[in-house]
Amino acid sequence: MIKYYFKENFHLFYADGQLYDSNDVPVYTYENKTLILPEIKLRHYGEYVGKVCKNFTLFLRQYDIYLGDEFVDSLNQQFTFFHHELSLDKLGWTIKGDIFALDYEIYDENDDLVAEINQELFRLTKRYYINIYDEDHEQLIILLMLAINQYDKDSDSSAAAASASSNH
């Protein structure tokens, strides 16, 4: 099992962050230079690994995941009540989260647990802990975690916008 924690930095017009190993060494870095059309680029010790791009669909949010420049799959939102459920349809993976978007479990096409993501509470910026059980898919799982983080941000933004419009 591989363990990382993910620490996000927020700047006025973009966000970036790092994934640290258990010795507090930054192993991965990411950057998202735009908040409107997110394109999150992941680097492993400075070398480009892949990216997550937001794909606009009519009602649901979708995030395209690339390893290198090769398209792997799209993270898709599923209709559910009381919890988040996301999927990678091409790979047959399912991501299940709690209603508060704090904890996620990632299952492969055989319904085997490949990773767990937990968000730490009471921080100014988000911090996630990730346990990767399938080391063969480490970089894909990290890109998926970045897509989930962007999904959560977009969900928070949508809820804030709906709340603001209902107050007027």
Residue pairs with C-beta under 8 A, 6 or more apart in sequence:
1 131
1 132
1 133
1 135
2 131
2 132
2 135
2 138
3 21
3 22
3 129
3 130
3 131
3 132
4 19
4 20
4 21
4 27
4 28
4 129
4 130
4 132
4 142
5 19
5 20
5 127
5 128
5 129
5 130
6 17
6 18
6 19
6 20
6 126
6 127
6 128
6 129
6 130
6 145
6 149
7 17
7 18
7 19
7 20
7 125
7 127
8 15
8 16
8 17
8 125
8 126
8 127
8 149
9 15
9 16
9 17
9 125
10 125
13 34
13 35
14 31
14 32
14 33
14 34
14 35
15 31
15 32
15 35
16 29
16 30
16 31
16 32
17 29
17 30
18 26
18 27
18 28
18 29
18 30
19 26
19 27
19 28
19 29
19 30
19 130
19 142
20 26
20 27
21 27
27 44
27 45
28 42
28 43
28 44
28 49
28 142
29 42
29 43
29 46
30 40
30 41
30 42
30 43
30 146
31 40
31 41
32 38
32 39
32 40
32 41
32 150
33 39
37 53
37 54
38 52
38 53
38 54
38 150
39 51
39 52
39 53
39 54
40 51
40 52
40 53
40 146
40 147
40 150
41 48
41 50
41 51
42 48
42 49
42 50
42 51
42 52
42 139
42 142
42 143
42 146
43 49
44 139
48 68
49 67
49 68
49 139
49 142
49 143
50 65
50 66
50 67
50 68
50 72
50 139
50 143
51 65
51 66
51 143
52 63
52 64
52 65
52 66
52 75
52 143
52 146
52 147
52 150
53 63
53 64
53 66
54 61
54 62
54 63
54 64
54 150
54 154
55 62
55 63
55 64
55 74
56 62
60 76
60 77
61 77
61 151
61 154
61 155
62 74
62 75
62 76
62 77
63 74
63 75
63 147
63 150
63 151
64 71
64 73
64 74
65 71
65 72
65 73
65 74
65 75
65 88
65 140
65 143
65 144
65 147
66 72
66 143
67 139
67 140
67 143
72 88
72 90
72 91
72 140
72 143
73 88
73 89
73 90
73 91
73 93
74 88
74 89
74 90
75 86
75 87
75 88
75 95
75 144
75 147
75 148
75 151
76 86
76 87
76 88
76 89
77 84
77 85
77 86
77 151
78 85
78 86
78 87
82 99
83 96
83 97
83 98
83 99
84 95
84 96
84 97
84 98
84 99
84 101
84 104
84 151
85 94
85 95
85 96
85 97
86 94
86 95
86 97
86 148
86 151
87 93
87 94
87 95
88 94
88 95
88 144
91 108
91 109
92 108
92 109
93 106
93 107
93 108
93 109
93 114
93 144
94 106
94 107
94 111
95 104
95 105
95 106
95 107
95 144
95 148
96 104
96 105
96 107
97 103
97 104
97 105
97 148
101 119
101 152
101 155
102 118
102 119
102 121
103 116
103 117
103 118
103 119
104 116
104 117
104 148
105 113
105 115
105 116
105 117
106 113
106 114
106 115
106 116
106 117
106 141
106 144
107 113
107 114
108 114
108 134
108 137
112 134
113 133
114 132
114 133
114 134
114 137
114 141
115 130
115 131
115 132
115 133
115 134
115 141
115 144
115 145
116 130
116 131
116 133
117 128
117 129
117 130
117 145
117 148
118 128
118 129
118 130
119 126
119 127
119 128
120 127
120 128
120 129
126 149
126 152
128 145
128 149
130 141
130 142
130 145
132 138
132 141
132 142
134 141
